[in-house]
């Protein structure tokens, strides 16, 4: 029961800081908060995609037959 109340408390706290707190500060700040939130989300997606492409671009595949490591460069 305590874990359920703790989870509800944390969810309510996160909802407060994400939605209610920025909107209560003011319309000007709320407008900038929404744009900052969209910018942060977009930059996070770009960062994840870039890291995945970077990991795929320099990928070392050890060959079982010869025992040597081959590096494949994938151009994006």
N, CA, C, O and CB atoms as a CASP TS submission, in Angstrom:
PFRMAT TS
TARGET T0000
AUTHOR 0000-0000-0000
METHOD Language model
MODEL 1
PARENT N/A
ATOM      1  N   UNK     1       0.825  -1.202   0.000  1.00  0.00           N
ATOM      2  CA  UNK     1       0.000   0.000   0.000  1.00  0.00           C
ATOM      3  C   UNK     1       0.862   1.256   0.000  1.00  0.00           C
ATOM      4  O   UNK     1       0.544   2.245  -0.661  1.00  0.00           O
ATOM      5  CB  UNK     1      -0.934   0.004   1.207  1.00  0.00           C
ATOM      6  N   UNK     2       1.953   1.199   0.751  1.00  0.00           N
ATOM      7  CA  UNK     2       2.834   2.366   0.806  1.00  0.00           C
ATOM      8  C   UNK     2       3.535   2.596  -0.530  1.00  0.00           C
ATOM      9  O   UNK     2       3.773   3.734  -0.933  1.00  0.00           O
ATOM     10  CB  UNK     2       3.871   2.196   1.918  1.00  0.00           C
ATOM     11  N   UNK     3       3.859   1.500  -1.206  1.00  0.00           N
ATOM     12  CA  UNK     3       4.509   1.662  -2.508  1.00  0.00           C
ATOM     13  C   UNK     3       3.553   2.283  -3.516  1.00  0.00           C
ATOM     14  O   UNK     3       3.959   3.087  -4.355  1.00  0.00           O
ATOM     15  CB  UNK     3       5.019   0.310  -3.029  1.00  0.00           C
ATOM     16  N   UNK     4       2.271   1.903  -3.430  1.00  0.00           N
ATOM     17  CA  UNK     4       1.289   2.473  -4.344  1.00  0.00           C
ATOM     18  C   UNK     4       1.119   3.968  -4.085  1.00  0.00           C
ATOM     19  O   UNK     4       1.039   4.759  -5.024  1.00  0.00           O
ATOM     20  CB  UNK     4      -0.059   1.750  -4.206  1.00  0.00           C
ATOM     21  N   UNK     5       1.065   4.352  -2.811  1.00  0.00           N
ATOM     22  CA  UNK     5       0.939   5.778  -2.493  1.00  0.00           C
ATOM     23  C   UNK     5       2.195   6.535  -2.923  1.00  0.00           C
ATOM     24  O   UNK     5       2.103   7.663  -3.408  1.00  0.00           O
ATOM     25  CB  UNK     5       0.687   5.978  -0.981  1.00  0.00           C
ATOM     26  N   UNK     6       3.365   5.922  -2.749  1.00  0.00           N
ATOM     27  CA  UNK     6       4.599   6.569  -3.180  1.00  0.00           C
ATOM     28  C   UNK     6       4.649   6.757  -4.687  1.00  0.00           C
ATOM     29  O   UNK     6       5.114   7.787  -5.174  1.00  0.00           O
ATOM     30  CB  UNK     6       5.794   5.762  -2.726  1.00  0.00           C
ATOM     31  N   UNK     7       4.169   5.759  -5.426  1.00  0.00           N
ATOM     32  CA  UNK     7       4.140   5.882  -6.879  1.00  0.00           C
ATOM     33  C   UNK     7       3.170   6.984  -7.314  1.00  0.00           C
ATOM     34  O   UNK     7       3.472   7.767  -8.213  1.00  0.00           O
ATOM     35  CB  UNK     7       3.745   4.542  -7.519  1.00  0.00           C
ATOM     36  N   UNK     8       1.998   7.035  -6.663  1.00  0.00           N
ATOM     37  CA  UNK     8       1.047   8.101  -6.976  1.00  0.00           C
ATOM     38  C   UNK     8       1.616   9.464  -6.641  1.00  0.00           C
ATOM     39  O   UNK     8       1.400  10.432  -7.370  1.00  0.00           O
ATOM     40  CB  UNK     8      -0.258   7.889  -6.227  1.00  0.00           C
ATOM     41  N   UNK     9       2.348   9.540  -5.530  1.00  0.00           N
ATOM     42  CA  UNK     9       2.951  10.818  -5.135  1.00  0.00           C
ATOM     43  C   UNK     9       3.994  11.273  -6.147  1.00  0.00           C
ATOM     44  O   UNK     9       4.031  12.445  -6.523  1.00  0.00           O
ATOM     45  CB  UNK     9       3.589  10.702  -3.745  1.00  0.00           C
ATOM     46  N   UNK    10       4.847  10.341  -6.592  1.00  0.00           N
ATOM     47  CA  UNK    10       5.868  10.701  -7.572  1.00  0.00           C
ATOM     48  C   UNK    10       5.260  11.083  -8.912  1.00  0.00           C
ATOM     49  O   UNK    10       5.729  12.015  -9.565  1.00  0.00           O
ATOM     50  CB  UNK    10       6.841   9.554  -7.759  1.00  0.00           C
ATOM     51  N   UNK    11       4.217  10.369  -9.328  1.00  0.00           N
ATOM     52  CA  UNK    11       3.536  10.715 -10.574  1.00  0.00           C
ATOM     53  C   UNK    11       2.887  12.083 -10.476  1.00  0.00           C
ATOM     54  O   UNK    11       2.969  12.884 -11.407  1.00  0.00           O
ATOM     55  CB  UNK    11       2.486   9.662 -10.922  1.00  0.00           C
ATOM     56  N   UNK    12       2.243  12.352  -9.349  1.00  0.00           N
ATOM     57  CA  UNK    12       1.628  13.668  -9.158  1.00  0.00           C
ATOM     58  C   UNK    12       2.660  14.774  -9.116  1.00  0.00           C
ATOM     59  O   UNK    12       2.425  15.863  -9.640  1.00  0.00           O
ATOM     60  CB  UNK    12       0.811  13.689  -7.884  1.00  0.00           C
ATOM     61  N   UNK    13       3.807  14.507  -8.496  1.00  0.00           N
ATOM     62  CA  UNK    13       4.868  15.508  -8.426  1.00  0.00           C
ATOM     63  C   UNK    13       5.446  15.790  -9.806  1.00  0.00           C
ATOM     64  O   UNK    13       5.707  16.944 -10.147  1.00  0.00           O
ATOM     65  CB  UNK    13       5.976  15.046  -7.478  1.00  0.00           C
ATOM     66  N   UNK    14       5.645  14.747 -10.598  1.00  0.00           N
ATOM     67  CA  UNK    14       6.183  14.956 -11.949  1.00  0.00           C
ATOM     68  C   UNK    14       5.177  15.703 -12.819  1.00  0.00           C
ATOM     69  O   UNK    14       5.562  16.567 -13.608  1.00  0.00           O
ATOM     70  CB  UNK    14       6.549  13.606 -12.602  1.00  0.00           C
ATOM     71  N   UNK    15       3.879  15.375 -12.679  1.00  0.00           N
ATOM     72  CA  UNK    15       2.860  16.103 -13.439  1.00  0.00           C
ATOM     73  C   UNK    15       2.823  17.562 -13.014  1.00  0.00           C
ATOM     74  O   UNK    15       2.637  18.448 -13.848  1.00  0.00           O
ATOM     75  CB  UNK    15       1.475  15.459 -13.249  1.00  0.00           C
ATOM     76  N   UNK    16       2.999  17.819 -11.710  1.00  0.00           N
ATOM     77  CA  UNK    16       2.994  19.200 -11.224  1.00  0.00           C
ATOM     78  C   UNK    16       4.148  19.993 -11.823  1.00  0.00           C
ATOM     79  O   UNK    16       3.949  21.101 -12.321  1.00  0.00           O
ATOM     80  CB  UNK    16       3.074  19.231  -9.695  1.00  0.00           C
ATOM     81  N   UNK    17       5.345  19.433 -11.775  1.00  0.00           N
ATOM     82  CA  UNK    17       6.502  20.177 -12.265  1.00  0.00           C
ATOM     83  C   UNK    17       6.529  20.279 -13.785  1.00  0.00           C
ATOM     84  O   UNK    17       7.149  21.197 -14.322  1.00  0.00           O
ATOM     85  CB  UNK    17       7.773  19.527 -11.777  1.00  0.00           C
ATOM     86  N   UNK    18       5.873  19.358 -14.494  1.00  0.00           N
ATOM     87  CA  UNK    18       5.888  19.419 -15.950  1.00  0.00           C
ATOM     88  C   UNK    18       4.792  20.316 -16.516  1.00  0.00           C
ATOM     89  O   UNK    18       5.006  20.994 -17.521  1.00  0.00           O
ATOM     90  CB  UNK    18       5.750  18.034 -16.518  1.00  0.00           C
ATOM     91  N   UNK    19       3.618  20.325 -15.882  1.00  0.00           N
ATOM     92  CA  UNK    19       2.474  21.009 -16.481  1.00  0.00           C
ATOM     93  C   UNK    19       1.939  22.155 -15.628  1.00  0.00           C
ATOM     94  O   UNK    19       1.768  23.266 -16.130  1.00  0.00           O
ATOM     95  CB  UNK    19       1.373  20.021 -16.731  1.00  0.00           C
ATOM     96  N   UNK    20       1.674  21.903 -14.348  1.00  0.00           N
ATOM     97  CA  UNK    20       0.989  22.903 -13.535  1.00  0.00           C
ATOM     98  C   UNK    20       1.930  24.037 -13.147  1.00  0.00           C
ATOM     99  O   UNK    20       1.554  25.207 -13.219  1.00  0.00           O
ATOM    100  CB  UNK    20       0.402  22.257 -12.282  1.00  0.00           C
ATOM    101  N   UNK    21       3.147  23.701 -12.738  1.00  0.00           N
ATOM    102  CA  UNK    21       4.095  24.730 -12.305  1.00  0.00           C
ATOM    103  C   UNK    21       4.464  25.700 -13.432  1.00  0.00           C
ATOM    104  O   UNK    21       4.446  26.908 -13.197  1.00  0.00           O
ATOM    105  CB  UNK    21       5.354  24.074 -11.765  1.00  0.00           C
ATOM    106  N   UNK    22       4.798  25.236 -14.643  1.00  0.00           N
ATOM    107  CA  UNK    22       5.107  26.201 -15.709  1.00  0.00           C
ATOM    108  C   UNK    22       3.912  27.051 -16.111  1.00  0.00           C
ATOM    109  O   UNK    22       4.077  28.226 -16.439  1.00  0.00           O
ATOM    110  CB  UNK    22       5.627  25.476 -16.923  1.00  0.00           C
ATOM    111  N   UNK    23       2.706  26.478 -16.092  1.00  0.00           N
ATOM    112  CA  UNK    23       1.552  27.264 -16.508  1.00  0.00           C
ATOM    113  C   UNK    23       1.142  28.260 -15.433  1.00  0.00           C
ATOM    114  O   UNK    23       0.505  29.265 -15.747  1.00  0.00           O
ATOM    115  CB  UNK    23       0.384  26.349 -16.844  1.00  0.00           C
ATOM    116  N   UNK    24       1.488  28.010 -14.173  1.00  0.00           N
ATOM    117  CA  UNK    24       1.118  28.938 -13.121  1.00  0.00           C
ATOM    118  C   UNK    24       2.072  30.126 -13.046  1.00  0.00           C
ATOM    119  O   UNK    24       1.726  31.154 -12.463  1.00  0.00           O
ATOM    120  CB  UNK    24       1.080  28.220 -11.791  1.00  0.00           C
ATOM    121  N   UNK    25       3.262  30.007 -13.622  1.00  0.00           N
ATOM    122  CA  UNK    25       4.226  31.107 -13.555  1.00  0.00           C
ATOM    123  C   UNK    25       3.777  32.258 -14.438  1.00  0.00           C
ATOM    124  O   UNK    25       3.836  33.414 -14.020  1.00  0.00           O
ATOM    125  CB  UNK    25       5.627  30.631 -13.973  1.00  0.00           C
ATOM    126  N   UNK    26       3.333  31.964 -15.639  1.00  0.00           N
ATOM    127  CA  UNK    26       2.852  33.026 -16.511  1.00  0.00           C
ATOM    128  C   UNK    26       2.763  32.566 -17.953  1.00  0.00           C
ATOM    129  O   UNK    26       3.355  31.557 -18.336  1.00  0.00           O
ATOM    130  CB  UNK    26       3.753  34.238 -16.410  1.00  0.00           C
ATOM    131  N   UNK    27       2.007  33.328 -18.757  1.00  0.00           N
ATOM    132  CA  UNK    27       1.822  32.967 -20.154  1.00  0.00           C
ATOM    133  C   UNK    27       3.104  33.083 -20.962  1.00  0.00           C
ATOM    134  O   UNK    27       3.364  32.262 -21.842  1.00  0.00           O
ATOM    135  CB  UNK    27       0.759  33.830 -20.768  1.00  0.00           C
ATOM    136  N   UNK    28       3.909  34.106 -20.664  1.00  0.00           N
ATOM    137  CA  UNK    28       5.165  34.295 -21.398  1.00  0.00           C
ATOM    138  C   UNK    28       6.120  33.139 -21.140  1.00  0.00           C
ATOM    139  O   UNK    28       6.725  32.589 -22.060  1.00  0.00           O
ATOM    140  CB  UNK    28       5.828  35.626 -21.004  1.00  0.00           C
ATOM    141  N   UNK    29       6.238  32.787 -19.869  1.00  0.00           N
ATOM    142  CA  UNK    29       7.129  31.687 -19.527  1.00  0.00           C
ATOM    143  C   UNK    29       6.584  30.355 -20.025  1.00  0.00           C
ATOM    144  O   UNK    29       7.345  29.467 -20.409  1.00  0.00           O
ATOM    145  CB  UNK    29       7.346  31.631 -18.023  1.00  0.00           C
ATOM    146  N   UNK    30       5.249  30.222 -20.015  1.00  0.00           N
ATOM    147  CA  UNK    30       4.659  28.980 -20.501  1.00  0.00           C
ATOM    148  C   UNK    30       4.925  28.810 -21.995  1.00  0.00           C
ATOM    149  O   UNK    30       5.189  27.702 -22.461  1.00  0.00           O
ATOM    150  CB  UNK    30       3.146  28.956 -20.221  1.00  0.00           C
ATOM    151  N   UNK    31       4.855  29.920 -22.748  1.00  0.00           N
ATOM    152  CA  UNK    31       5.147  29.839 -24.185  1.00  0.00           C
ATOM    153  C   UNK    31       6.595  29.407 -24.406  1.00  0.00           C
ATOM    154  O   UNK    31       6.870  28.559 -25.254  1.00  0.00           O
ATOM    155  CB  UNK    31       4.880  31.201 -24.876  1.00  0.00           C
ATOM    156  N   UNK    32       7.509  29.985 -23.650  1.00  0.00           N
ATOM    157  CA  UNK    32       8.907  29.602 -23.797  1.00  0.00           C
ATOM    158  C   UNK    32       9.147  28.190 -23.290  1.00  0.00           C
ATOM    159  O   UNK    32      10.005  27.481 -23.817  1.00  0.00           O
ATOM    160  CB  UNK    32       9.805  30.581 -23.058  1.00  0.00           C
ATOM    161  N   UNK    33       8.390  27.768 -22.259  1.00  0.00           N
ATOM    162  CA  UNK    33       8.538  26.413 -21.730  1.00  0.00           C
ATOM    163  C   UNK    33       8.140  25.382 -22.770  1.00  0.00           C
ATOM    164  O   UNK    33       8.820  24.369 -22.934  1.00  0.00           O
ATOM    165  CB  UNK    33       7.698  26.234 -20.464  1.00  0.00           C
ATOM    166  N   UNK    34       7.043  25.631 -23.476  1.00  0.00           N
ATOM    167  CA  UNK    34       6.587  24.683 -24.496  1.00  0.00           C
ATOM    168  C   UNK    34       7.599  24.603 -25.628  1.00  0.00           C
ATOM    169  O   UNK    34       7.898  23.515 -26.119  1.00  0.00           O
ATOM    170  CB  UNK    34       5.202  25.090 -25.043  1.00  0.00           C
ATOM    171  N   UNK    35       8.133  25.757 -26.050  1.00  0.00           N
ATOM    172  CA  UNK    35       9.123  25.735 -27.128  1.00  0.00           C
ATOM    173  C   UNK    35      10.414  25.055 -26.666  1.00  0.00           C
ATOM    174  O   UNK    35      11.050  24.331 -27.431  1.00  0.00           O
ATOM    175  CB  UNK    35       9.420  27.168 -27.615  1.00  0.00           C
ATOM    176  N   UNK    36      10.792  25.294 -25.411  1.00  0.00           N
ATOM    177  CA  UNK    36      11.986  24.630 -24.884  1.00  0.00           C
ATOM    178  C   UNK    36      11.771  23.127 -24.777  1.00  0.00           C
ATOM    179  O   UNK    36      12.676  22.337 -25.046  1.00  0.00           O
ATOM    180  CB  UNK    36      12.360  25.207 -23.514  1.00  0.00           C
ATOM    181  N   UNK    37      10.555  22.740 -24.377  1.00  0.00           N
ATOM    182  CA  UNK    37      10.251  21.315 -24.260  1.00  0.00           C
ATOM    183  C   UNK    37      10.298  20.638 -25.625  1.00  0.00           C
ATOM    184  O   UNK    37      10.840  19.540 -25.755  1.00  0.00           O
ATOM    185  CB  UNK    37       8.872  21.111 -23.615  1.00  0.00           C
ATOM    186  N   UNK    38       9.736  21.284 -26.636  1.00  0.00           N
ATOM    187  CA  UNK    38       9.778  20.720 -27.989  1.00  0.00           C
ATOM    188  C   UNK    38      11.211  20.665 -28.505  1.00  0.00           C
ATOM    189  O   UNK    38      11.614  19.686 -29.133  1.00  0.00           O
ATOM    190  CB  UNK    38       8.901  21.546 -28.947  1.00  0.00           C
ATOM    191  N   UNK    39      11.979  21.721 -28.238  1.00  0.00           N
ATOM    192  CA  UNK    39      13.368  21.754 -28.686  1.00  0.00           C
ATOM    193  C   UNK    39      14.185  20.664 -28.001  1.00  0.00           C
ATOM    194  O   UNK    39      15.012  20.009 -28.635  1.00  0.00           O
ATOM    195  CB  UNK    39      13.986  23.130 -28.412  1.00  0.00           C
ATOM    196  N   UNK    40      13.947  20.473 -26.699  1.00  0.00           N
ATOM    197  CA  UNK    40      14.678  19.440 -25.967  1.00  0.00           C
ATOM    198  C   UNK    40      14.318  18.051 -26.479  1.00  0.00           C
ATOM    199  O   UNK    40      15.187  17.194 -26.639  1.00  0.00           O
ATOM    200  CB  UNK    40      14.388  19.540 -24.467  1.00  0.00           C
ATOM    201  N   UNK    41      13.022  17.835 -26.734  1.00  0.00           N
ATOM    202  CA  UNK    41      12.602  16.536 -27.256  1.00  0.00           C
ATOM    203  C   UNK    41      13.188  16.270 -28.635  1.00  0.00           C
ATOM    204  O   UNK    41      13.634  15.159 -28.919  1.00  0.00           O
ATOM    205  CB  UNK    41      11.085  16.456 -27.316  1.00  0.00           C
ATOM    206  N   UNK    42      13.189  17.288 -29.492  1.00  0.00           N
ATOM    207  CA  UNK    42      13.738  17.127 -30.839  1.00  0.00           C
ATOM    208  C   UNK    42      15.240  16.861 -30.788  1.00  0.00           C
ATOM    209  O   UNK    42      15.746  16.000 -31.508  1.00  0.00           O
ATOM    210  CB  UNK    42      13.451  18.375 -31.688  1.00  0.00           C
ATOM    211  N   UNK    43      15.957  17.605 -29.931  1.00  0.00           N
ATOM    212  CA  UNK    43      17.398  17.401 -29.833  1.00  0.00           C
ATOM    213  C   UNK    43      17.721  16.036 -29.237  1.00  0.00           C
ATOM    214  O   UNK    43      18.731  15.428 -29.593  1.00  0.00           O
ATOM    215  CB  UNK    43      18.035  18.505 -28.991  1.00  0.00           C
ATOM    216  N   UNK    44      16.865  15.545 -28.327  1.00  0.00           N
ATOM    217  CA  UNK    44      17.087  14.220 -27.761  1.00  0.00           C
ATOM    218  C   UNK    44      16.917  13.137 -28.818  1.00  0.00           C
ATOM    219  O   UNK    44      17.696  12.186 -28.870  1.00  0.00           O
ATOM    220  CB  UNK    44      16.132  13.972 -26.595  1.00  0.00           C
ATOM    221  N   UNK    45      15.895  13.282 -29.663  1.00  0.00           N
ATOM    222  CA  UNK    45      15.673  12.311 -30.740  1.00  0.00           C
ATOM    223  C   UNK    45      16.832  12.337 -31.725  1.00  0.00           C
ATOM    224  O   UNK    45      17.297  11.285 -32.165  1.00  0.00           O
ATOM    225  CB  UNK    45      14.348  12.600 -31.472  1.00  0.00           C
ATOM    226  N   UNK    46      17.303  13.536 -32.076  1.00  0.00           N
ATOM    227  CA  UNK    46      18.438  13.662 -32.997  1.00  0.00           C
ATOM    228  C   UNK    46      19.687  13.032 -32.390  1.00  0.00           C
ATOM    229  O   UNK    46      20.456  12.369 -33.087  1.00  0.00           O
ATOM    230  CB  UNK    46      18.701  15.147 -33.341  1.00  0.00           C
ATOM    231  N   UNK    47      19.887  13.240 -31.091  1.00  0.00           N
ATOM    232  CA  UNK    47      21.057  12.668 -30.423  1.00  0.00           C
ATOM    233  C   UNK    47      21.007  11.142 -30.414  1.00  0.00           C
ATOM    234  O   UNK    47      22.022  10.486 -30.648  1.00  0.00           O
ATOM    235  CB  UNK    47      21.157  13.195 -28.991  1.00  0.00           C
ATOM    236  N   UNK    48      19.842  10.581 -30.148  1.00  0.00           N
ATOM    237  CA  UNK    48      19.704   9.122 -30.140  1.00  0.00           C
ATOM    238  C   UNK    48      19.943   8.549 -31.536  1.00  0.00           C
ATOM    239  O   UNK    48      20.631   7.539 -31.688  1.00  0.00           O
ATOM    240  CB  UNK    48      18.307   8.714 -29.630  1.00  0.00           C
ATOM    241  N   UNK    49      19.369   9.201 -32.562  1.00  0.00           N
ATOM    242  CA  UNK    49      19.553   8.721 -33.937  1.00  0.00           C
ATOM    243  C   UNK    49      21.014   8.837 -34.351  1.00  0.00           C
ATOM    244  O   UNK    49      21.553   7.936 -34.994  1.00  0.00           O
ATOM    245  CB  UNK    49      18.658   9.510 -34.916  1.00  0.00           C
ATOM    246  N   UNK    50      21.662   9.952 -33.984  1.00  0.00           N
ATOM    247  CA  UNK    50      23.073  10.134 -34.335  1.00  0.00           C
ATOM    248  C   UNK    50      23.948   9.090 -33.651  1.00  0.00           C
ATOM    249  O   UNK    50      24.867   8.548 -34.265  1.00  0.00           O
ATOM    250  CB  UNK    50      23.542  11.542 -33.954  1.00  0.00           C
ATOM    251  N   UNK    51      23.661   8.807 -32.375  1.00  0.00           N
ATOM    252  CA  UNK    51      24.461   7.802 -31.672  1.00  0.00           C
ATOM    253  C   UNK    51      24.266   6.418 -32.280  1.00  0.00           C
ATOM    254  O   UNK    51      25.214   5.637 -32.365  1.00  0.00           O
ATOM    255  CB  UNK    51      24.098   7.776 -30.186  1.00  0.00           C
ATOM    256  N   UNK    52      23.042   6.109 -32.702  1.00  0.00           N
ATOM    257  CA  UNK    52      22.804   4.813 -33.329  1.00  0.00           C
ATOM    258  C   UNK    52      23.516   4.709 -34.671  1.00  0.00           C
ATOM    259  O   UNK    52      24.090   3.668 -34.991  1.00  0.00           O
ATOM    260  CB  UNK    52      21.308   4.579 -33.512  1.00  0.00           C
ATOM    261  N   UNK    53      23.483   5.782 -35.459  1.00  0.00           N
ATOM    262  CA  UNK    53      24.181   5.766 -36.745  1.00  0.00           C
ATOM    263  C   UNK    53      25.685   5.710 -36.542  1.00  0.00           C
ATOM    264  O   UNK    53      26.392   5.040 -37.296  1.00  0.00           O
ATOM    265  CB  UNK    53      23.809   6.997 -37.576  1.00  0.00           C
ATOM    266  N   UNK    54      26.180   6.413 -35.522  1.00  0.00           N
ATOM    267  CA  UNK    54      27.608   6.413 -35.266  1.00  0.00           C
ATOM    268  C   UNK    54      28.072   5.031 -34.819  1.00  0.00           C
ATOM    269  O   UNK    54      29.158   4.581 -35.182  1.00  0.00           O
ATOM    270  CB  UNK    54      27.963   7.462 -34.213  1.00  0.00           C
ATOM    271  N   UNK    55      27.234   4.365 -34.028  1.00  0.00           N
ATOM    272  CA  UNK    55      27.589   3.009 -33.600  1.00  0.00           C
ATOM    273  C   UNK    55      27.547   2.040 -34.777  1.00  0.00           C
ATOM    274  O   UNK    55      28.326   1.089 -34.829  1.00  0.00           O
ATOM    275  CB  UNK    55      26.641   2.529 -32.487  1.00  0.00           C
ATOM    276  N   UNK    56      26.631   2.281 -35.728  1.00  0.00           N
ATOM    277  CA  UNK    56      26.552   1.398 -36.892  1.00  0.00           C
ATOM    278  C   UNK    56      27.609   1.728 -37.930  1.00  0.00           C
ATOM    279  O   UNK    56      27.983   0.866 -38.725  1.00  0.00           O
ATOM    280  CB  UNK    56      25.179   1.483 -37.520  1.00  0.00           C
ATOM    281  N   UNK    57      28.099   2.968 -37.936  1.00  0.00           N
ATOM    282  CA  UNK    57      29.070   3.370 -38.949  1.00  0.00           C
ATOM    283  C   UNK    57      30.436   2.742 -38.684  1.00  0.00           C
ATOM    284  O   UNK    57      31.117   2.325 -39.621  1.00  0.00           O
ATOM    285  CB  UNK    57      29.191   4.894 -38.993  1.00  0.00           C
ATOM    286  N   UNK    58      30.832   2.673 -37.445  1.00  0.00           N
ATOM    287  CA  UNK    58      32.121   2.063 -37.105  1.00  0.00           C
ATOM    288  C   UNK    58      31.806   0.802 -36.316  1.00  0.00           C
ATOM    289  O   UNK    58      31.732   0.824 -35.087  1.00  0.00           O
ATOM    290  CB  UNK    58      33.053   3.054 -36.278  1.00  0.00           C
ATOM    291  N   UNK    59      31.625  -0.275 -37.024  1.00  0.00           N
ATOM    292  CA  UNK    59      31.201  -1.523 -36.410  1.00  0.00           C
ATOM    293  C   UNK    59      32.226  -2.595 -36.726  1.00  0.00           C
ATOM    294  O   UNK    59      32.446  -2.935 -37.889  1.00  0.00           O
ATOM    295  CB  UNK    59      29.793  -1.941 -36.899  1.00  0.00           C
ATOM    296  N   UNK    60      32.843  -3.118 -35.696  1.00  0.00           N
ATOM    297  CA  UNK    60      33.870  -4.147 -35.892  1.00  0.00           C
ATOM    298  C   UNK    60      33.216  -5.514 -35.754  1.00  0.00           C
ATOM    299  O   UNK    60      32.600  -5.834 -34.737  1.00  0.00           O
ATOM    300  CB  UNK    60      35.045  -3.984 -34.868  1.00  0.00           C
ATOM    301  N   UNK    61      33.367  -6.304 -36.797  1.00  0.00           N
ATOM    302  CA  UNK    61      32.786  -7.637 -36.804  1.00  0.00           C
ATOM    303  C   UNK    61      33.912  -8.659 -36.811  1.00  0.00           C
ATOM    304  O   UNK    61      34.606  -8.796 -37.818  1.00  0.00           O
ATOM    305  CB  UNK    61      31.846  -7.834 -38.026  1.00  0.00           C
ATOM    306  N   UNK    62      34.110  -9.377 -35.714  1.00  0.00           N
ATOM    307  CA  UNK    62      35.197 -10.371 -35.700  1.00  0.00           C
ATOM    308  C   UNK    62      34.832 -11.580 -36.559  1.00  0.00           C
ATOM    309  O   UNK    62      33.792 -12.210 -36.364  1.00  0.00           O
ATOM    310  CB  UNK    62      35.505 -10.823 -34.251  1.00  0.00           C
ATOM    311  N   UNK    63      35.688 -11.881 -37.489  1.00  0.00           N
ATOM    312  CA  UNK    63      35.449 -13.024 -38.370  1.00  0.00           C
ATOM    313  C   UNK    63      35.852 -14.301 -37.659  1.00  0.00           C
ATOM    314  O   UNK    63      36.953 -14.405 -37.118  1.00  0.00           O
ATOM    315  CB  UNK    63      36.225 -12.875 -39.700  1.00  0.00           C
ATOM    316  N   UNK    64      34.953 -15.266 -37.666  1.00  0.00           N
ATOM    317  CA  UNK    64      35.205 -16.525 -36.952  1.00  0.00           C
ATOM    318  C   UNK    64      36.222 -17.379 -37.711  1.00  0.00           C
ATOM    319  O   UNK    64      37.014 -18.100 -37.104  1.00  0.00           O
ATOM    320  CB  UNK    64      33.886 -17.312 -36.757  1.00  0.00           C
ATOM    321  N   UNK    65      36.192 -17.292 -39.031  1.00  0.00           N
ATOM    322  CA  UNK    65      37.049 -18.169 -39.825  1.00  0.00           C
ATOM    323  C   UNK    65      38.510 -17.743 -39.728  1.00  0.00           C
ATOM    324  O   UNK    65      39.380 -18.557 -39.417  1.00  0.00           O
ATOM    325  CB  UNK    65      36.600 -18.173 -41.288  1.00  0.00           C
ATOM    326  N   UNK    66      38.779 -16.451 -39.996  1.00  0.00           N
ATOM    327  CA  UNK    66      40.165 -16.002 -40.029  1.00  0.00           C
ATOM    328  C   UNK    66      40.648 -15.483 -38.687  1.00  0.00           C
ATOM    329  O   UNK    66      41.855 -15.398 -38.462  1.00  0.00           O
ATOM    330  CB  UNK    66      40.330 -14.933 -41.066  1.00  0.00           C
ATOM    331  N   UNK    67      39.726 -15.130 -37.781  1.00  0.00           N
ATOM    332  CA  UNK    67      40.131 -14.635 -36.477  1.00  0.00           C
ATOM    333  C   UNK    67      40.548 -13.181 -36.468  1.00  0.00           C
ATOM    334  O   UNK    67      41.038 -12.685 -35.454  1.00  0.00           O
ATOM    335  CB  UNK    67      41.239 -15.455 -35.964  1.00  0.00           C
ATOM    336  N   UNK    68      40.362 -12.485 -37.583  1.00  0.00           N
ATOM    337  CA  UNK    68      40.742 -11.081 -37.633  1.00  0.00           C
ATOM    338  C   UNK    68      39.493 -10.212 -37.534  1.00  0.00           C
ATOM    339  O   UNK    68      38.372 -10.680 -37.733  1.00  0.00           O
ATOM    340  CB  UNK    68      41.528 -10.769 -38.929  1.00  0.00           C
ATOM    341  N   UNK    69      39.713  -8.938 -37.223  1.00  0.00           N
ATOM    342  CA  UNK    69      38.603  -8.008 -37.032  1.00  0.00           C
ATOM    343  C   UNK    69      38.467  -7.132 -38.259  1.00  0.00           C
ATOM    344  O   UNK    69      39.411  -6.443 -38.646  1.00  0.00           O
ATOM    345  CB  UNK    69      38.808  -7.145 -35.768  1.00  0.00           C
ATOM    346  N   UNK    70      37.303  -7.159 -38.866  1.00  0.00           N
ATOM    347  CA  UNK    70      37.051  -6.336 -40.043  1.00  0.00           C
ATOM    348  C   UNK    70      36.192  -5.135 -39.635  1.00  0.00           C
ATOM    349  O   UNK    70      35.248  -5.272 -38.857  1.00  0.00           O
ATOM    350  CB  UNK    70      36.352  -7.167 -41.169  1.00  0.00           C
ATOM    351  N   UNK    71      36.525  -3.981 -40.159  1.00  0.00           N
ATOM    352  CA  UNK    71      35.786  -2.767 -39.846  1.00  0.00           C
ATOM    353  C   UNK    71      35.011  -2.327 -41.069  1.00  0.00           C
ATOM    354  O   UNK    71      35.585  -2.123 -42.138  1.00  0.00           O
ATOM    355  CB  UNK    71      36.731  -1.646 -39.366  1.00  0.00           C
ATOM    356  N   UNK    72      33.722  -2.183 -40.912  1.00  0.00           N
ATOM    357  CA  UNK    72      32.858  -1.752 -42.007  1.00  0.00           C
ATOM    358  C   UNK    72      32.475  -0.295 -41.782  1.00  0.00           C
ATOM    359  O   UNK    72      31.972   0.066 -40.718  1.00  0.00           O
ATOM    360  CB  UNK    72      31.587  -2.652 -42.113  1.00  0.00           C
ATOM    361  N   UNK    73      32.713   0.531 -42.779  1.00  0.00           N
ATOM    362  CA  UNK    73      32.347   1.938 -42.710  1.00  0.00           C
ATOM    363  C   UNK    73      31.096   2.153 -43.552  1.00  0.00           C
ATOM    364  O   UNK    73      31.093   1.919 -44.761  1.00  0.00           O
ATOM    365  CB  UNK    73      33.514   2.851 -43.195  1.00  0.00           C
ATOM    366  N   UNK    74      30.050   2.597 -42.898  1.00  0.00           N
ATOM    367  CA  UNK    74      28.790   2.859 -43.579  1.00  0.00           C
ATOM    368  C   UNK    74      28.647   4.359 -43.757  1.00  0.00           C
ATOM    369  O   UNK    74      28.619   5.106 -42.779  1.00  0.00           O
ATOM    370  CB  UNK    74      27.583   2.270 -42.791  1.00  0.00           C
ATOM    371  N   UNK    75      28.557   4.798 -45.001  1.00  0.00           N
ATOM    372  CA  UNK    75      28.413   6.227 -45.263  1.00  0.00           C
ATOM    373  C   UNK    75      26.942   6.608 -45.148  1.00  0.00           C
ATOM    374  O   UNK    75      26.065   5.933 -45.686  1.00  0.00           O
ATOM    375  CB  UNK    75      28.973   6.599 -46.667  1.00  0.00           C
ATOM    376  N   UNK    76      26.693   7.700 -44.437  1.00  0.00           N
ATOM    377  CA  UNK    76      25.319   8.161 -44.205  1.00  0.00           C
ATOM    378  C   UNK    76      25.039   9.334 -45.130  1.00  0.00           C
ATOM    379  O   UNK    76      23.939   9.887 -45.111  1.00  0.00           O
ATOM    380  CB  UNK    76      25.096   8.566 -42.709  1.00  0.00           C
TER
END
